[in-house]
């Protein structure tokens, strides 16, 4: 068999497959948004219902694409999103080749099927990057350690968002809820079952804009940063204990408290506030904005028997779509 000219310079032992596949999933921050960038802890929830799948293959012809790589995104992503993703992918692929010692300039085709809506605080950029990194590793026959995968995704996140905490890059590959702080993560102890409803407001937020808005507030008001971080740390720790102790009502209360903290900092919107109020009015144990803010999604903790009513009320308040994410009690050894 004659190999395409596009794989010249790539050794035989690195051409393990004709197509490489990589997958990752969405995430939501339970508590700790923004404060986590300053080194305080955050609680994060994987959302396996929303996935990104990437395939990487050898081009059958030489390509004029930048870096010898062509990129296609399936689904309903806007042209602006595709262009931004394509630019980021070129840099991500270059970082992968440098890190893994890939020789030459092989021409590659990458297709990304991303079901995670962008700009909603669900980790779409991190999930897309992880799926692509794993697809490239699969194509080249490399076994990636979690540390290497995290480093590559984090590089892409820093390019996309500025100073990224790392929580997205870690959680889009996690199998269980995480406690994250200063680049380190561990599985959370969970002593209760429940349901989270994630509701999309239909409006994209901007992490960079939200970060700058919060930073401006800290600069204008002496002591504001310390008060924000102290309160955020208290709420995260109280929520962590509530999860471990099996106290869903206490956890829900802390979710709502954290929403009020973000709202007071100017990071919520009228629609988000209306959705939070609707979820609480329908019997949710707690509800909050999740992610960077200024748009995005609402996260509501509810009992299973109320889930359908909570979802209905969220849609009435402006949600364009919702997803149900189970919170499950983990094995006793999980810490």
VODO-99014 format. One record per residue (C-alpha): chain; residue in one letter; x, y, z; residue number from 1. Coordinates in nm, 3 decimals. Layout:
(drenvex A a (X Y Z) NUM)
...
! end
This chain:
(drenvex A x (0.000 0.000 0.000) 1)
(drenvex A x (0.125 0.349 -0.087) 2)
(drenvex A x (0.095 0.597 0.197) 3)
(drenvex A x (-0.029 0.948 0.119) 4)
(drenvex A x (0.251 1.199 0.064) 5)
(drenvex A x (0.111 1.396 0.357) 6)
(drenvex A x (0.257 1.151 0.609) 7)
(drenvex A x (0.611 1.167 0.475) 8)
(drenvex A x (0.857 1.227 0.755) 9)
(drenvex A x (0.644 1.047 1.014) 10)
(drenvex A x (0.805 0.722 1.122) 11)
(drenvex A x (0.620 0.394 1.072) 12)
(drenvex A x (0.584 0.329 1.444) 13)
(drenvex A x (0.399 0.660 1.481) 14)
(drenvex A x (0.148 0.575 1.208) 15)
(drenvex A x (-0.035 0.334 1.432) 16)
(drenvex A x (-0.380 0.425 1.296) 17)
(drenvex A x (-0.536 0.586 0.993) 18)
(drenvex A x (-0.779 0.780 1.215) 19)
(drenvex A x (-0.739 0.895 1.574) 20)
(drenvex A x (-1.040 0.955 1.800) 21)
(drenvex A x (-1.060 1.167 2.114) 22)
(drenvex A x (-1.350 1.252 2.344) 23)
(drenvex A x (-1.418 1.488 2.634) 24)
(drenvex A x (-1.724 1.622 2.814) 25)
(drenvex A x (-1.868 1.943 2.954) 26)
(drenvex A x (-1.837 2.071 3.308) 27)
(drenvex A x (-2.009 2.308 3.548) 28)
(drenvex A x (-1.865 2.494 3.844) 29)
(drenvex A x (-2.070 2.425 4.155) 30)
(drenvex A x (-1.902 2.697 4.359) 31)
(drenvex A x (-1.579 2.892 4.331) 32)
(drenvex A x (-1.602 3.083 4.003) 33)
(drenvex A x (-1.356 3.370 3.971) 34)
(drenvex A x (-1.216 3.317 4.320) 35)
(drenvex A x (-1.042 3.001 4.196) 36)
(drenvex A x (-0.822 3.214 3.968) 37)
(drenvex A x (-0.682 3.376 4.284) 38)
(drenvex A x (-0.589 3.039 4.434) 39)
(drenvex A x (-0.898 2.964 4.643) 40)
(drenvex A x (-1.077 2.626 4.609) 41)
(drenvex A x (-1.362 2.544 4.370) 42)
(drenvex A x (-1.604 2.253 4.333) 43)
(drenvex A x (-1.660 2.127 3.980) 44)
(drenvex A x (-1.907 1.884 3.824) 45)
(drenvex A x (-1.844 1.678 3.507) 46)
(drenvex A x (-2.139 1.675 3.263) 47)
(drenvex A x (-2.104 1.353 3.061) 48)
(drenvex A x (-2.432 1.417 2.877) 49)
(drenvex A x (-2.263 1.691 2.670) 50)
(drenvex A x (-1.962 1.573 2.472) 51)
(drenvex A x (-1.701 1.679 2.221) 52)
(drenvex A x (-1.565 1.415 1.982) 53)
(drenvex A x (-1.269 1.479 1.753) 54)
(drenvex A x (-1.128 1.271 1.472) 55)
(drenvex A x (-0.783 1.328 1.324) 56)
(drenvex A x (-0.658 1.169 1.004) 57)
(drenvex A x (-0.394 1.197 0.738) 58)
(drenvex A x (-0.479 1.420 0.443) 59)
(drenvex A x (-0.475 1.242 0.108) 60)
(drenvex A x (-0.330 1.552 -0.058) 61)
(drenvex A x (-0.100 1.836 0.028) 62)
(drenvex A x (-0.276 2.121 0.201) 63)
(drenvex A x (-0.216 2.494 0.191) 64)
(drenvex A x (-0.376 2.525 0.533) 65)
(drenvex A x (-0.171 2.692 0.803) 66)
(drenvex A x (0.060 2.439 0.964) 67)
(drenvex A x (-0.050 2.171 0.718) 68)
(drenvex A x (-0.374 2.122 0.910) 69)
(drenvex A x (-0.734 2.160 0.797) 70)
(drenvex A x (-1.016 2.192 1.049) 71)
(drenvex A x (-1.389 2.124 1.020) 72)
(drenvex A x (-1.646 2.178 1.295) 73)
(drenvex A x (-1.980 2.002 1.254) 74)
(drenvex A x (-2.308 2.116 1.402) 75)
(drenvex A x (-2.456 2.463 1.419) 76)
(drenvex A x (-2.156 2.665 1.538) 77)
(drenvex A x (-2.138 3.018 1.399) 78)
(drenvex A x (-1.870 3.122 1.151) 79)
(drenvex A x (-1.704 3.336 1.421) 80)
(drenvex A x (-1.686 3.041 1.660) 81)
(drenvex A x (-1.542 2.816 1.388) 82)
(drenvex A x (-1.281 3.077 1.292) 83)
(drenvex A x (-1.176 3.129 1.654) 84)
(drenvex A x (-1.161 2.755 1.714) 85)
(drenvex A x (-0.959 2.703 1.396) 86)
(drenvex A x (-0.703 2.964 1.498) 87)
(drenvex A x (-0.670 2.807 1.841) 88)
(drenvex A x (-0.641 2.459 1.693) 89)
(drenvex A x (-0.340 2.558 1.483) 90)
(drenvex A x (-0.157 2.666 1.798) 91)
(drenvex A x (-0.275 2.360 1.991) 92)
(drenvex A x (-0.157 2.123 1.717) 93)
(drenvex A x (0.180 2.299 1.705) 94)
(drenvex A x (0.215 2.265 2.083) 95)
(drenvex A x (0.123 1.895 2.060) 96)
(drenvex A x (0.382 1.828 1.788) 97)
(drenvex A x (0.652 2.009 1.985) 98)
(drenvex A x (0.568 1.836 2.313) 99)
(drenvex A x (0.547 1.489 2.157) 100)
(drenvex A x (0.841 1.530 1.923) 101)
(drenvex A x (0.645 1.475 1.601) 102)
(drenvex A x (0.890 1.509 1.308) 103)
(drenvex A x (0.828 1.690 0.983) 104)
(drenvex A x (0.510 1.875 0.885) 105)
(drenvex A x (0.251 1.606 0.818) 106)
(drenvex A x (-0.076 1.727 0.663) 107)
(drenvex A x (-0.371 1.643 0.887) 108)
(drenvex A x (-0.748 1.673 0.873) 109)
(drenvex A x (-0.929 1.730 1.205) 110)
(drenvex A x (-1.307 1.710 1.242) 111)
(drenvex A x (-1.468 1.825 1.566) 112)
(drenvex A x (-1.823 1.732 1.659) 113)
(drenvex A x (-1.895 1.954 1.956) 114)
(drenvex A x (-2.232 1.936 2.131) 115)
(drenvex A x (-2.132 2.179 2.407) 116)
(drenvex A x (-2.268 2.530 2.343) 117)
(drenvex A x (-1.987 2.790 2.360) 118)
(drenvex A x (-1.982 3.083 2.597) 119)
(drenvex A x (-2.211 2.917 2.850) 120)
(drenvex A x (-1.964 2.833 3.127) 121)
(drenvex A x (-1.974 2.465 3.033) 122)
(drenvex A x (-1.608 2.429 2.938) 123)
(drenvex A x (-1.663 2.399 2.562) 124)
(drenvex A x (-1.319 2.528 2.466) 125)
(drenvex A x (-1.141 2.300 2.714) 126)
(drenvex A x (-1.347 1.997 2.609) 127)
(drenvex A x (-1.284 2.068 2.242) 128)
(drenvex A x (-0.911 2.103 2.306) 129)
(drenvex A x (-0.893 1.783 2.509) 130)
(drenvex A x (-1.084 1.587 2.245) 131)
(drenvex A x (-0.845 1.712 1.976) 132)
(drenvex A x (-0.533 1.641 2.183) 133)
(drenvex A x (-0.651 1.285 2.250) 134)
(drenvex A x (-0.738 1.237 1.882) 135)
(drenvex A x (-0.391 1.348 1.775) 136)
(drenvex A x (-0.230 1.123 2.036) 137)
(drenvex A x (-0.441 0.831 1.915) 138)
(drenvex A x (-0.347 0.900 1.554) 139)
(drenvex A x (0.026 0.916 1.627) 140)
(drenvex A x (0.018 0.614 1.859) 141)
(drenvex A x (0.115 0.808 2.172) 142)
(drenvex A x (-0.003 0.727 2.523) 143)
(drenvex A x (-0.065 1.059 2.696) 144)
(drenvex A x (-0.039 1.092 3.071) 145)
(drenvex A x (-0.310 1.298 3.239) 146)
(drenvex A x (-0.044 1.554 3.325) 147)
(drenvex A x (0.057 1.597 2.961) 148)
(drenvex A x (-0.305 1.614 2.844) 149)
(drenvex A x (-0.381 1.874 3.111) 150)
(drenvex A x (-0.074 2.083 3.021) 151)
(drenvex A x (-0.166 2.091 2.652) 152)
(drenvex A x (-0.530 2.180 2.718) 153)
(drenvex A x (-0.427 2.442 2.972) 154)
(drenvex A x (-0.196 2.601 2.715) 155)
(drenvex A x (-0.495 2.637 2.482) 156)
(drenvex A x (-0.713 2.770 2.765) 157)
(drenvex A x (-0.461 3.038 2.855) 158)
(drenvex A x (-0.457 3.149 2.491) 159)
(drenvex A x (-0.838 3.156 2.476) 160)
(drenvex A x (-0.920 3.315 2.810) 161)
(drenvex A x (-0.607 3.480 2.939) 162)
(drenvex A x (-0.511 3.354 3.282) 163)
(drenvex A x (-0.703 3.026 3.323) 164)
(drenvex A x (-0.727 2.856 3.662) 165)
(drenvex A x (-0.703 2.504 3.520) 166)
(drenvex A x (-1.034 2.386 3.662) 167)
(drenvex A x (-1.190 2.352 3.316) 168)
(drenvex A x (-0.892 2.166 3.173) 169)
(drenvex A x (-0.905 1.922 3.465) 170)
(drenvex A x (-1.282 1.866 3.489) 171)
(drenvex A x (-1.354 1.799 3.119) 172)
(drenvex A x (-1.164 1.473 3.163) 173)
(drenvex A x (-1.282 1.386 3.515) 174)
(drenvex A x (-1.505 1.092 3.606) 175)
(drenvex A x (-1.642 1.240 3.930) 176)
(drenvex A x (-1.699 1.579 4.095) 177)
(drenvex A x (-1.375 1.748 4.195) 178)
(drenvex A x (-1.231 1.978 4.457) 179)
(drenvex A x (-0.983 2.195 4.269) 180)
(drenvex A x (-0.727 2.438 4.407) 181)
(drenvex A x (-0.406 2.586 4.271) 182)
(drenvex A x (-0.366 2.334 3.992) 183)
(drenvex A x (-0.441 2.027 4.204) 184)
(drenvex A x (-0.762 1.825 4.210) 185)
(drenvex A x (-0.912 1.541 4.410) 186)
(drenvex A x (-1.244 1.361 4.395) 187)
(drenvex A x (-1.509 1.498 4.625) 188)
(drenvex A x (-1.665 1.282 4.892) 189)
(drenvex A x (-2.038 1.268 4.817) 190)
(drenvex A x (-2.279 1.140 5.080) 191)
(drenvex A x (-2.610 1.202 4.904) 192)
(drenvex A x (-2.790 1.157 4.575) 193)
(drenvex A x (-2.974 1.429 4.388) 194)
(drenvex A x (-3.019 1.599 4.055) 195)
(drenvex A x (-2.869 1.910 3.905) 196)
(drenvex A x (-3.058 2.082 3.628) 197)
(drenvex A x (-2.837 2.289 3.400) 198)
(drenvex A x (-3.035 2.554 3.213) 199)
(drenvex A x (-2.900 2.751 2.917) 200)
(drenvex A x (-3.006 3.116 2.920) 201)
(drenvex A x (-2.945 3.138 2.545) 202)
(drenvex A x (-2.699 3.424 2.597) 203)
(drenvex A x (-2.325 3.373 2.572) 204)
(drenvex A x (-2.112 3.523 2.845) 205)
(drenvex A x (-1.755 3.649 2.819) 206)
(drenvex A x (-1.506 3.515 3.072) 207)
(drenvex A x (-1.249 3.778 2.983) 208)
(drenvex A x (-1.501 4.061 3.021) 209)
(drenvex A x (-1.630 3.921 3.350) 210)
(drenvex A x (-1.278 3.878 3.490) 211)
(drenvex A x (-1.192 4.236 3.401) 212)
(drenvex A x (-1.520 4.366 3.548) 213)
(drenvex A x (-1.448 4.192 3.878) 214)
(drenvex A x (-1.088 4.313 3.880) 215)
(drenvex A x (-1.201 4.672 3.818) 216)
(drenvex A x (-1.437 4.643 4.115) 217)
(drenvex A x (-1.153 4.520 4.333) 218)
(drenvex A x (-0.938 4.816 4.229) 219)
(drenvex A x (-1.211 5.073 4.294) 220)
(drenvex A x (-1.311 4.956 4.640) 221)
(drenvex A x (-1.044 4.898 4.907) 222)
(drenvex A x (-1.086 4.560 5.074) 223)
(drenvex A x (-1.332 4.431 4.813) 224)
(drenvex A x (-1.099 4.160 4.687) 225)
(drenvex A x (-1.028 4.023 5.034) 226)
(drenvex A x (-1.397 4.022 5.125) 227)
(drenvex A x (-1.494 3.845 4.803) 228)
(drenvex A x (-1.227 3.577 4.834) 229)
(drenvex A x (-1.293 3.521 5.204) 230)
(drenvex A x (-1.667 3.476 5.147) 231)
(drenvex A x (-1.611 3.254 4.844) 232)
(drenvex A x (-1.374 3.029 5.040) 233)
(drenvex A x (-1.623 3.000 5.327) 234)
(drenvex A x (-1.907 2.900 5.094) 235)
(drenvex A x (-1.696 2.645 4.905) 236)
(drenvex A x (-1.584 2.479 5.227) 237)
(drenvex A x (-1.937 2.472 5.370) 238)
(drenvex A x (-2.065 2.321 5.045) 239)
(drenvex A x (-1.789 2.062 5.044) 240)
(drenvex A x (-1.884 1.954 5.397) 241)
(drenvex A x (-2.253 1.942 5.305) 242)
(drenvex A x (-2.174 1.714 5.010) 243)
(drenvex A x (-1.965 1.482 5.225) 244)
(drenvex A x (-2.220 1.475 5.508) 245)
(drenvex A x (-2.515 1.409 5.279) 246)
(drenvex A x (-2.692 1.740 5.347) 247)
(drenvex A x (-2.847 1.847 5.016) 248)
(drenvex A x (-3.051 2.130 5.169) 249)
(drenvex A x (-2.732 2.282 5.312) 250)
(drenvex A x (-2.557 2.241 4.977) 251)
(drenvex A x (-2.845 2.410 4.798) 252)
(drenvex A x (-2.837 2.702 5.037) 253)
(drenvex A x (-2.468 2.756 4.968) 254)
(drenvex A x (-2.529 2.748 4.593) 255)
(drenvex A x (-2.782 3.030 4.628) 256)
(drenvex A x (-2.548 3.222 4.859) 257)
(drenvex A x (-2.273 3.202 4.598) 258)
(drenvex A x (-2.510 3.333 4.332) 259)
(drenvex A x (-2.578 3.634 4.550) 260)
(drenvex A x (-2.203 3.689 4.584) 261)
(drenvex A x (-2.159 3.689 4.205) 262)
(drenvex A x (-2.471 3.899 4.150) 263)
(drenvex A x (-2.348 4.163 4.395) 264)
(drenvex A x (-2.025 4.178 4.193) 265)
(drenvex A x (-2.225 4.258 3.879) 266)
(drenvex A x (-2.166 3.924 3.710) 267)
(drenvex A x (-2.528 3.811 3.669) 268)
(drenvex A x (-2.798 3.931 3.427) 269)
(drenvex A x (-3.170 3.998 3.455) 270)
(drenvex A x (-3.254 3.675 3.270) 271)
(drenvex A x (-3.017 3.469 3.485) 272)
(drenvex A x (-3.167 3.620 3.802) 273)
(drenvex A x (-3.519 3.541 3.676) 274)
(drenvex A x (-3.417 3.182 3.606) 275)
(drenvex A x (-3.263 3.145 3.952) 276)
(drenvex A x (-3.582 3.283 4.109) 277)
(drenvex A x (-3.795 3.047 3.897) 278)
(drenvex A x (-3.592 2.743 4.003) 279)
(drenvex A x (-3.618 2.837 4.370) 280)
(drenvex A x (-3.990 2.908 4.333) 281)
(drenvex A x (-4.041 2.560 4.190) 282)
(drenvex A x (-3.883 2.399 4.495) 283)
(drenvex A x (-3.514 2.375 4.406) 284)
(drenvex A x (-3.287 2.340 4.707) 285)
(drenvex A x (-3.056 2.603 4.557) 286)
(drenvex A x (-2.969 2.772 4.229) 287)
(drenvex A x (-2.696 2.990 4.088) 288)
(drenvex A x (-2.527 3.114 3.778) 289)
(drenvex A x (-2.242 2.886 3.675) 290)
(drenvex A x (-1.929 2.991 3.489) 291)
(drenvex A x (-1.776 3.328 3.418) 292)
(drenvex A x (-2.101 3.520 3.417) 293)
(drenvex A x (-2.266 3.797 3.212) 294)
(drenvex A x (-2.473 3.522 3.050) 295)
(drenvex A x (-2.439 3.147 3.032) 296)
(drenvex A x (-2.621 2.888 3.241) 297)
(drenvex A x (-2.804 2.840 3.568) 298)
(drenvex A x (-2.736 2.537 3.787) 299)
(drenvex A x (-3.020 2.420 4.012) 300)
(drenvex A x (-3.007 2.143 4.272) 301)
(drenvex A x (-3.341 1.967 4.304) 302)
(drenvex A x (-3.504 1.656 4.437) 303)
(drenvex A x (-3.592 1.401 4.165) 304)
(drenvex A x (-3.967 1.429 4.214) 305)
(drenvex A x (-3.954 1.804 4.144) 306)
(drenvex A x (-3.718 1.792 3.847) 307)
(drenvex A x (-3.981 1.817 3.574) 308)
(drenvex A x (-4.152 2.115 3.739) 309)
(drenvex A x (-3.820 2.293 3.795) 310)
(drenvex A x (-3.723 2.239 3.431) 311)
(drenvex A x (-4.063 2.369 3.315) 312)
(drenvex A x (-4.035 2.682 3.527) 313)
(drenvex A x (-3.681 2.743 3.403) 314)
(drenvex A x (-3.802 2.728 3.043) 315)
(drenvex A x (-4.086 2.966 3.128) 316)
(drenvex A x (-3.827 3.208 3.269) 317)
(drenvex A x (-3.623 3.208 2.949) 318)
(drenvex A x (-3.412 2.891 2.936) 319)
(drenvex A x (-3.364 2.769 2.579) 320)
(drenvex A x (-3.257 2.416 2.678) 321)
(drenvex A x (-3.195 2.215 2.993) 322)
(drenvex A x (-2.998 1.906 3.092) 323)
(drenvex A x (-3.033 1.682 3.396) 324)
(drenvex A x (-2.709 1.578 3.565) 325)
(drenvex A x (-2.729 1.320 3.847) 326)
(drenvex A x (-2.536 1.378 4.168) 327)
(drenvex A x (-2.446 1.032 4.292) 328)
(drenvex A x (-2.308 0.906 4.619) 329)
(drenvex A x (-1.952 0.786 4.562) 330)
(drenvex A x (-1.773 0.489 4.712) 331)
(drenvex A x (-1.645 0.541 5.067) 332)
(drenvex A x (-1.281 0.551 4.954) 333)
(drenvex A x (-1.337 0.862 4.740) 334)
(drenvex A x (-1.191 1.162 4.918) 335)
! end
